[in-house]
Amino acid sequence: MTQDNTHGAQSPGRARSRREFVLGALGIGLAATAGSSLLAACSGGKGSGGSGAAPVADAAAVKGGPKTTPLKGVIYPDGYIGPMASEKGKLVVGEEKVTLKIVVPKDKETADWNNNQFSKWYEERTGVHAEFQSVGIEDQWPETMAKVNAMITAGEIPDVFMNIQFSNSQLMLYGQQGLFLPLEKYIADYGVEIKRVYKDYPDTEKVITAPDGHIYSMPYVNDCYHCKAGGQRMWVYKPWLDKLGLKMPETLDEFRDMLIAFKTRDPNGNGKNDEAPLMADSETFLTNYFMGSFMYIPFTGTNARDPWLVVGDDGKVQFVANRDEWRAGLRYIAGLYKEGLIAKESFTQNGDQLRRVGDKKGDRILGAVRAFYWGSFLTIDDDSPDAPWRDYVCVPTLKGPSGTQISTWDYYAPWANGRFVVTNACKNPAVAVMWADGQYELETQMRSYSGVKDKTWRWAKQGEMGISGKQALWTTIGTWSELPDGTWWGQNGTNYRSNDYRLGEVVDPKNPTFEQPLYTNSRDNYFPHKQAQELQLPPVYLNEDQAATAAEIATNLNSHINASTAQFIIGSLNVEDDTVWTKYVDTIEQIGLESYLQTYQEALDAYNK
C-alpha cells in the first residue's frame, strides 16, 4: 500500500463536477448519460443485450464445459485446498478454432502476447485462438485505462477485456448499460474449475456479485498470505539488536528506546553518527504500522480500497482519521520525528532512492524500515546465504498505552474483480467463459505463472517440503523472477492461486528464497493480532451516483488527511494544539463526511442483503 505524502499547506481541493469524478477519480470513462451512443457504437454481437438478458445459445461451445479428468502423478499436501491438475478436452465443437479478440495491458514478462509460449500452448489445449491487442503503458493503470476508455468511446469493442482492472463501480455501470455481459448463467452451464473455486473459497460468489444480482467479471483469486499483512510490516536489522544487547521491542516505549540506542550507540561501529534509526519512503504510510497500537485502521494509500473506513460492532460504517486514538498515534510518531529518530528523507525520497540507501556499499546504516518486504528497501540476493536482507526481521505489532495491539489484516486480499469481462460484441460468450475458467486448472496455472513444464518448473517429488512445512506441490527451476520474457504470463490471466498452492512451493534448505521467511515473519508477528473480519469494510459496489459522490469526497478527504498527517508528524502543524486539531476535524466534516458515510452504509447494506 502506498501513499503520496505532501508537506505544504493544502486546501481540501477545488470544487469539481460530478462528471469529472466519474471520468477521472473512478476512471469510469463514460457517464450513464452517454449510454445510448455507447451502446449504439458497440452493440450487435451475438451475445448482446441489456443487463439481465438471457444468454444466447453458443453453438460453438462444448455443452456443459470441456471433458475433465484428473491428472495422475501429482502429489498434493495433506488437506490441500486449491486448483487441481486435470486433463482437458477442447472447448469448441468440431475442428475449427474459435477466435476471441482480447484487449490486455502491456506487460514486460508476457512480451508479445500473440507469440507468447504459454499463449500458444493454451491455444492447443483449448482449441481457441486468442487475438490479443495490448494497450497502455506497462504498470501504469491510469494510462492503460485512458486507452481503454478511448476504445470504448470510439466503439472499438473487443470480445473480452482481460487484466484491465475495472472497478466494481465500472462493472456495474457498464453491466447495466449492456456493454458487459452477465456471466452467472454461463458459469452455471459451462463453468468447471470456477465451481471448485466457489467450494474452496465460499465468499467468492458473494464478492463478485453486483447488487443487481449479476456477475460481470470472472474472479481473480490470489490468496497471498503475506499480502494480507503487507501494509503492516516493520523491519529491524537484528544484528544491531544483538550487538547492543536489546530484545525485540514489544511496546511503543521499547520501540522508542531501541531507536534511541540505534541513534546514540554507534551500532555499525564506524565511529560516525550516520545511522538512520527509522526510515521509509514518501510512498509508505507510517500510520499503517503505528496506529495498531491505538485502534484498528484499514490500510491506507493510493492503492487502498475505501480508505479510512471500518465497520463498527453495530454494523455501521465508521471513519477513523478524526478519532482521539488517531491523534494519539500521530502524537507518538511526531515525538519520534522530533527526537531525530525518523529520517527526514522518509518524507521526500521515493522507493528507488530508499533501495539505494539499503544497497549502499560499506557500513550498514538502516536500523528499522517501514516497508512491504525486503525488496522494497534493498536488493534481494537469494543465491547468497550472507545477503543483508536475511538479517532484517519483522517487529511485531506493538502494545499501546492501554494494551491495544491490532494488526491490520486484509481478509479480502485474495479477490480481485474486473479482470475478465465479456462484452456484448462477443459472438461466443460461453467459449470465452470456458477459456477463462480453464485457467483456474492447476497445470494451466503453473504454465501461466511459471513457464515451461520441466524446464522452468516441475511437480514436487515425494518428501520435498513446502513453505508451509507440509509435502510440497511444485517448484521453480531457477529463479521465478528471472524467467525468460515471452514464456509465461506472469500474474496475468484469470488466476486461482490458493493459500495452499502458494505455500506448496518447495523450500530448498541449501538455497532458501525469501518466500518462506516472508511467510513466517507475517504468520508469527501479525496474524496473532489481526482484527476481526467483521470490522473490515468488504469490497462493496457503488452505483453511478454513489460512485460520483464517494469519489469527490474521498479525493478531498485524502488530500486533506494525507497532507495534514505529514504536517503533524514533521511538526509544521502542532498535534498538541487543540485549536489546530479542531480545525483539522472540522475540515473533515465540511468536506462531506456525513454523505461519505451514508454512501458507504447504503452500499454495505446492499452487499449484506
Buried (B, 14 or more C-beta within 10 A) or exposed (E): BBBBBBBEEBEBBEEBEBEBBBBBBBBBBBBBEBBEEBBEBBBEBBBBBEBEBEBBEBEBBBEEBBEBEEBEEBBBBEEBBBBBBBBBBBBBBEEEBBBBBBBBBBBEBBBEBEEBBBBEBBBEBBBBBBEBEBBBEEEEBEBBBBBBBEBBBEBBBBBBBBBBBBBBBBBBBBBBBBBBBBBBBBBEBBBBBBBBBBEBBEBBBEBBBBBBEBBBBBBBBBBBBBBBBBBBBBBBBBBBBEBEEBEBBBBBBBBBEBBBBBBEBBBBEEEEEEBBBBBBBBBBBBBBBBBBBBBBBBBBBEEBBBBBBBBEEEEEBBBBBBBEBBBBBBBBBBBBBEEBBBBEBBBEBEBEEBBEBBEEEEEBBBBBBBBBBBBBBBEBBBEEEEBBBBBBBBBBBBBBEEEBBBBBBBBBBBBBBBBBBBBBBBBBBBBBBBBBBBBBBBBBBBBBBBBBBEBBBBBBEEEBBBBBEBBBBBBBBEEBEEBBEBBBBBBBBBBBBBBBBBBBBBBEEEEBBBBBBBBBBBBEBBEEBBBEEEBBBBBBBBBBEBBBBBBBBBBBBBBBBBBBBBBBBBEEBEBEEEEBBEEBBEBBEEBBBEEBBBBBBBBBEBBEE
